Amino acid sequence: MLWDQLFGTYFNPDRPSSADIGIIGKVSRSFIGQLVQPFLKSGRRQILGRKPSAD
């Protein structure tokens, strides 16, 4: 890729991005929230797309 870019022969066609990344539920918008979310019970339920538990 480096040589192609140097010599002007690099070609990267546009591709539609895949919106399906394997996560069904909601992911936190903040960076810190994304780091913490998997370690919280409610966060795991959100990621998996399950309803909040009625504790």
Jmol script that loads the backbone (N, CA, C; Angstrom):
load data "model"
ATOM      1  N   MET A   1       0.827  -1.180   0.000  1.00  0.00           N
ATOM      2  CA  MET A   1       0.000   0.000   0.000  1.00  0.00           C
ATOM      3  C   MET A   1       0.877   1.252   0.000  1.00  0.00           C
ATOM      4  N   LEU A   2       1.948   1.233   0.758  1.00  0.00           N
ATOM      5  CA  LEU A   2       2.835   2.395   0.805  1.00  0.00           C
ATOM      6  C   LEU A   2       3.407   2.693  -0.578  1.00  0.00           C
ATOM      7  N   TRP A   3       3.899   1.654  -1.251  1.00  0.00           N
ATOM      8  CA  TRP A   3       4.473   1.859  -2.587  1.00  0.00           C
ATOM      9  C   TRP A   3       3.407   2.337  -3.566  1.00  0.00           C
ATOM     10  N   ASP A   4       2.228   1.776  -3.470  1.00  0.00           N
ATOM     11  CA  ASP A   4       1.143   2.215  -4.358  1.00  0.00           C
ATOM     12  C   ASP A   4       0.820   3.692  -4.151  1.00  0.00           C
ATOM     13  N   GLN A   5       0.824   4.132  -2.910  1.00  0.00           N
ATOM     14  CA  GLN A   5       0.546   5.539  -2.653  1.00  0.00           C
ATOM     15  C   GLN A   5       1.683   6.424  -3.146  1.00  0.00           C
ATOM     16  N   LEU A   6       2.919   5.967  -2.977  1.00  0.00           N
ATOM     17  CA  LEU A   6       4.066   6.749  -3.450  1.00  0.00           C
ATOM     18  C   LEU A   6       4.075   6.897  -4.972  1.00  0.00           C
ATOM     19  N   PHE A   7       3.724   5.807  -5.669  1.00  0.00           N
ATOM     20  CA  PHE A   7       3.765   5.832  -7.130  1.00  0.00           C
ATOM     21  C   PHE A   7       2.429   6.201  -7.771  1.00  0.00           C
ATOM     22  N   GLY A   8       1.421   6.502  -6.947  1.00  0.00           N
ATOM     23  CA  GLY A   8       0.139   6.946  -7.475  1.00  0.00           C
ATOM     24  C   GLY A   8      -0.724   5.848  -8.063  1.00  0.00           C
ATOM     25  N   THR A   9      -0.455   4.593  -7.687  1.00  0.00           N
ATOM     26  CA  THR A   9      -1.241   3.482  -8.224  1.00  0.00           C
ATOM     27  C   THR A   9      -2.219   2.911  -7.195  1.00  0.00           C
ATOM     28  N   TYR A  10      -2.334   3.564  -6.052  1.00  0.00           N
ATOM     29  CA  TYR A  10      -3.235   3.074  -5.000  1.00  0.00           C
ATOM     30  C   TYR A  10      -4.684   3.295  -5.406  1.00  0.00           C
ATOM     31  N   PHE A  11      -5.496   2.257  -5.249  1.00  0.00           N
ATOM     32  CA  PHE A  11      -6.918   2.334  -5.581  1.00  0.00           C
ATOM     33  C   PHE A  11      -7.713   1.720  -4.441  1.00  0.00           C
ATOM     34  N   ASN A  12      -8.624   2.486  -3.889  1.00  0.00           N
ATOM     35  CA  ASN A  12      -9.477   2.012  -2.802  1.00  0.00           C
ATOM     36  C   ASN A  12     -10.911   2.386  -3.152  1.00  0.00           C
ATOM     37  N   PRO A  13     -11.671   1.462  -3.767  1.00  0.00           N
ATOM     38  CA  PRO A  13     -13.034   1.807  -4.184  1.00  0.00           C
ATOM     39  C   PRO A  13     -13.951   2.034  -2.989  1.00  0.00           C
ATOM     40  N   ASP A  14     -14.936   2.913  -3.181  1.00  0.00           N
ATOM     41  CA  ASP A  14     -15.932   3.153  -2.145  1.00  0.00           C
ATOM     42  C   ASP A  14     -16.771   1.908  -1.935  1.00  0.00           C
ATOM     43  N   ARG A  15     -16.987   1.577  -0.678  1.00  0.00           N
ATOM     44  CA  ARG A  15     -17.819   0.427  -0.317  1.00  0.00           C
ATOM     45  C   ARG A  15     -18.855   0.893   0.696  1.00  0.00           C
ATOM     46  N   PRO A  16     -20.041   0.342   0.628  1.00  0.00           N
ATOM     47  CA  PRO A  16     -21.022   0.710   1.656  1.00  0.00           C
ATOM     48  C   PRO A  16     -20.558   0.176   3.012  1.00  0.00           C
ATOM     49  N   SER A  17     -20.688   1.000   4.024  1.00  0.00           N
ATOM     50  CA  SER A  17     -20.283   0.562   5.357  1.00  0.00           C
ATOM     51  C   SER A  17     -21.327  -0.381   5.930  1.00  0.00           C
ATOM     52  N   SER A  18     -20.848  -1.324   6.687  1.00  0.00           N
ATOM     53  CA  SER A  18     -21.741  -2.294   7.308  1.00  0.00           C
ATOM     54  C   SER A  18     -22.219  -1.741   8.645  1.00  0.00           C
ATOM     55  N   ALA A  19     -23.513  -1.556   8.779  1.00  0.00           N
ATOM     56  CA  ALA A  19     -24.075  -1.054  10.030  1.00  0.00           C
ATOM     57  C   ALA A  19     -24.270  -2.179  11.035  1.00  0.00           C
ATOM     58  N   ASP A  20     -24.276  -3.408  10.565  1.00  0.00           N
ATOM     59  CA  ASP A  20     -24.474  -4.549  11.438  1.00  0.00           C
ATOM     60  C   ASP A  20     -23.124  -5.001  11.986  1.00  0.00           C
ATOM     61  N   ILE A  21     -22.853  -4.668  13.260  1.00  0.00           N
ATOM     62  CA  ILE A  21     -21.566  -5.015  13.847  1.00  0.00           C
ATOM     63  C   ILE A  21     -21.695  -6.068  14.942  1.00  0.00           C
ATOM     64  N   GLY A  22     -22.860  -6.652  15.081  1.00  0.00           N
ATOM     65  CA  GLY A  22     -23.027  -7.732  16.040  1.00  0.00           C
ATOM     66  C   GLY A  22     -23.550  -7.323  17.399  1.00  0.00           C
ATOM     67  N   ILE A  23     -23.826  -6.042  17.596  1.00  0.00           N
ATOM     68  CA  ILE A  23     -24.374  -5.573  18.859  1.00  0.00           C
ATOM     69  C   ILE A  23     -25.829  -5.211  18.619  1.00  0.00           C
ATOM     70  N   ILE A  24     -26.719  -5.841  19.375  1.00  0.00           N
ATOM     71  CA  ILE A  24     -28.149  -5.654  19.173  1.00  0.00           C
ATOM     72  C   ILE A  24     -28.658  -4.423  19.917  1.00  0.00           C
ATOM     73  N   GLY A  25     -28.200  -4.223  21.120  1.00  0.00           N
ATOM     74  CA  GLY A  25     -28.721  -3.165  21.984  1.00  0.00           C
ATOM     75  C   GLY A  25     -28.036  -1.832  21.785  1.00  0.00           C
ATOM     76  N   LYS A  26     -28.033  -1.040  22.853  1.00  0.00           N
ATOM     77  CA  LYS A  26     -27.460   0.306  22.816  1.00  0.00           C
ATOM     78  C   LYS A  26     -26.067   0.294  23.436  1.00  0.00           C
ATOM     79  N   VAL A  27     -25.196   1.082  22.841  1.00  0.00           N
ATOM     80  CA  VAL A  27     -23.849   1.256  23.361  1.00  0.00           C
ATOM     81  C   VAL A  27     -23.733   2.696  23.834  1.00  0.00           C
ATOM     82  N   SER A  28     -23.082   2.887  24.945  1.00  0.00           N
ATOM     83  CA  SER A  28     -22.910   4.226  25.512  1.00  0.00           C
ATOM     84  C   SER A  28     -22.220   5.142  24.505  1.00  0.00           C
ATOM     85  N   ARG A  29     -22.583   6.421  24.510  1.00  0.00           N
ATOM     86  CA  ARG A  29     -21.995   7.372  23.568  1.00  0.00           C
ATOM     87  C   ARG A  29     -20.607   7.842  23.995  1.00  0.00           C
ATOM     88  N   SER A  30     -20.364   7.919  25.295  1.00  0.00           N
ATOM     89  CA  SER A  30     -19.076   8.439  25.760  1.00  0.00           C
ATOM     90  C   SER A  30     -18.021   7.330  25.788  1.00  0.00           C
ATOM     91  N   PHE A  31     -16.770   7.725  25.654  1.00  0.00           N
ATOM     92  CA  PHE A  31     -15.667   6.776  25.667  1.00  0.00           C
ATOM     93  C   PHE A  31     -15.576   6.053  27.006  1.00  0.00           C
ATOM     94  N   ILE A  32     -15.630   6.809  28.082  1.00  0.00           N
ATOM     95  CA  ILE A  32     -15.555   6.207  29.427  1.00  0.00           C
ATOM     96  C   ILE A  32     -16.749   5.289  29.646  1.00  0.00           C
ATOM     97  N   GLY A  33     -17.921   5.711  29.200  1.00  0.00           N
ATOM     98  CA  GLY A  33     -19.117   4.878  29.319  1.00  0.00           C
ATOM     99  C   GLY A  33     -18.963   3.551  28.597  1.00  0.00           C
ATOM    100  N   GLN A  34     -18.320   3.557  27.434  1.00  0.00           N
ATOM    101  CA  GLN A  34     -18.103   2.326  26.683  1.00  0.00           C
ATOM    102  C   GLN A  34     -17.114   1.411  27.393  1.00  0.00           C
ATOM    103  N   LEU A  35     -16.155   1.996  28.095  1.00  0.00           N
ATOM    104  CA  LEU A  35     -15.203   1.181  28.842  1.00  0.00           C
ATOM    105  C   LEU A  35     -15.844   0.534  30.062  1.00  0.00           C
ATOM    106  N   VAL A  36     -16.763   1.247  30.703  1.00  0.00           N
ATOM    107  CA  VAL A  36     -17.374   0.775  31.947  1.00  0.00           C
ATOM    108  C   VAL A  36     -18.586  -0.124  31.687  1.00  0.00           C
ATOM    109  N   GLN A  37     -19.301   0.108  30.619  1.00  0.00           N
ATOM    110  CA  GLN A  37     -20.578  -0.553  30.352  1.00  0.00           C
ATOM    111  C   GLN A  37     -20.530  -2.089  30.456  1.00  0.00           C
ATOM    112  N   PRO A  38     -19.542  -2.776  29.901  1.00  0.00           N
ATOM    113  CA  PRO A  38     -19.546  -4.238  29.991  1.00  0.00           C
ATOM    114  C   PRO A  38     -19.409  -4.786  31.409  1.00  0.00           C
ATOM    115  N   PHE A  39     -18.923  -3.967  32.336  1.00  0.00           N
ATOM    116  CA  PHE A  39     -18.699  -4.429  33.694  1.00  0.00           C
ATOM    117  C   PHE A  39     -19.885  -4.182  34.619  1.00  0.00           C
ATOM    118  N   LEU A  40     -20.901  -3.489  34.127  1.00  0.00           N
ATOM    119  CA  LEU A  40     -22.101  -3.240  34.910  1.00  0.00           C
ATOM    120  C   LEU A  40     -23.211  -4.180  34.455  1.00  0.00           C
ATOM    121  N   LYS A  41     -23.988  -4.684  35.395  1.00  0.00           N
ATOM    122  CA  LYS A  41     -25.072  -5.594  35.048  1.00  0.00           C
ATOM    123  C   LYS A  41     -26.065  -4.925  34.095  1.00  0.00           C
ATOM    124  N   SER A  42     -26.431  -3.687  34.403  1.00  0.00           N
ATOM    125  CA  SER A  42     -27.369  -2.968  33.536  1.00  0.00           C
ATOM    126  C   SER A  42     -26.731  -2.682  32.172  1.00  0.00           C
ATOM    127  N   GLY A  43     -25.426  -2.439  32.162  1.00  0.00           N
ATOM    128  CA  GLY A  43     -24.721  -2.173  30.914  1.00  0.00           C
ATOM    129  C   GLY A  43     -24.692  -3.379  29.994  1.00  0.00           C
ATOM    130  N   ARG A  44     -24.455  -4.557  30.576  1.00  0.00           N
ATOM    131  CA  ARG A  44     -24.469  -5.790  29.772  1.00  0.00           C
ATOM    132  C   ARG A  44     -25.838  -6.026  29.176  1.00  0.00           C
ATOM    133  N   ARG A  45     -26.885  -5.751  29.954  1.00  0.00           N
ATOM    134  CA  ARG A  45     -28.246  -5.938  29.448  1.00  0.00           C
ATOM    135  C   ARG A  45     -28.520  -4.973  28.296  1.00  0.00           C
ATOM    136  N   GLN A  46     -28.013  -3.745  28.388  1.00  0.00           N
ATOM    137  CA  GLN A  46     -28.197  -2.765  27.314  1.00  0.00           C
ATOM    138  C   GLN A  46     -27.485  -3.224  26.045  1.00  0.00           C
ATOM    139  N   ILE A  47     -26.255  -3.693  26.176  1.00  0.00           N
ATOM    140  CA  ILE A  47     -25.478  -4.138  25.024  1.00  0.00           C
ATOM    141  C   ILE A  47     -26.161  -5.315  24.332  1.00  0.00           C
ATOM    142  N   LEU A  48     -26.701  -6.229  25.116  1.00  0.00           N
ATOM    143  CA  LEU A  48     -27.342  -7.416  24.556  1.00  0.00           C
ATOM    144  C   LEU A  48     -28.764  -7.154  24.078  1.00  0.00           C
ATOM    145  N   GLY A  49     -29.291  -5.960  24.347  1.00  0.00           N
ATOM    146  CA  GLY A  49     -30.625  -5.602  23.891  1.00  0.00           C
ATOM    147  C   GLY A  49     -31.752  -6.194  24.723  1.00  0.00           C
ATOM    148  N   ARG A  50     -31.444  -6.480  25.980  1.00  0.00           N
ATOM    149  CA  ARG A  50     -32.461  -7.028  26.887  1.00  0.00           C
ATOM    150  C   ARG A  50     -33.114  -5.906  27.677  1.00  0.00           C
ATOM    151  N   LYS A  51     -34.315  -6.179  28.150  1.00  0.00           N
ATOM    152  CA  LYS A  51     -35.020  -5.204  28.978  1.00  0.00           C
ATOM    153  C   LYS A  51     -34.343  -5.096  30.336  1.00  0.00           C
ATOM    154  N   PRO A  52     -34.369  -3.909  30.937  1.00  0.00           N
ATOM    155  CA  PRO A  52     -33.806  -3.752  32.279  1.00  0.00           C
ATOM    156  C   PRO A  52     -34.532  -4.645  33.265  1.00  0.00           C
ATOM    157  N   SER A  53     -33.779  -5.201  34.202  1.00  0.00           N
ATOM    158  CA  SER A  53     -34.391  -6.081  35.205  1.00  0.00           C
ATOM    159  C   SER A  53     -35.216  -5.257  36.171  1.00  0.00           C
ATOM    160  N   ALA A  54     -36.288  -5.857  36.699  1.00  0.00           N
ATOM    161  CA  ALA A  54     -37.196  -5.172  37.626  1.00  0.00           C
ATOM    162  C   ALA A  54     -36.762  -5.474  39.058  1.00  0.00           C
ATOM    163  N   ASP A  55     -35.536  -5.057  39.399  1.00  0.00           N
ATOM    164  CA  ASP A  55     -35.013  -5.313  40.761  1.00  0.00           C
ATOM    165  C   ASP A  55     -35.683  -4.432  41.777  1.00  0.00           C
TER     166      ASP A  55
END
end "model"
wireframe off; spacefill off
backbone 0.3
color backbone group
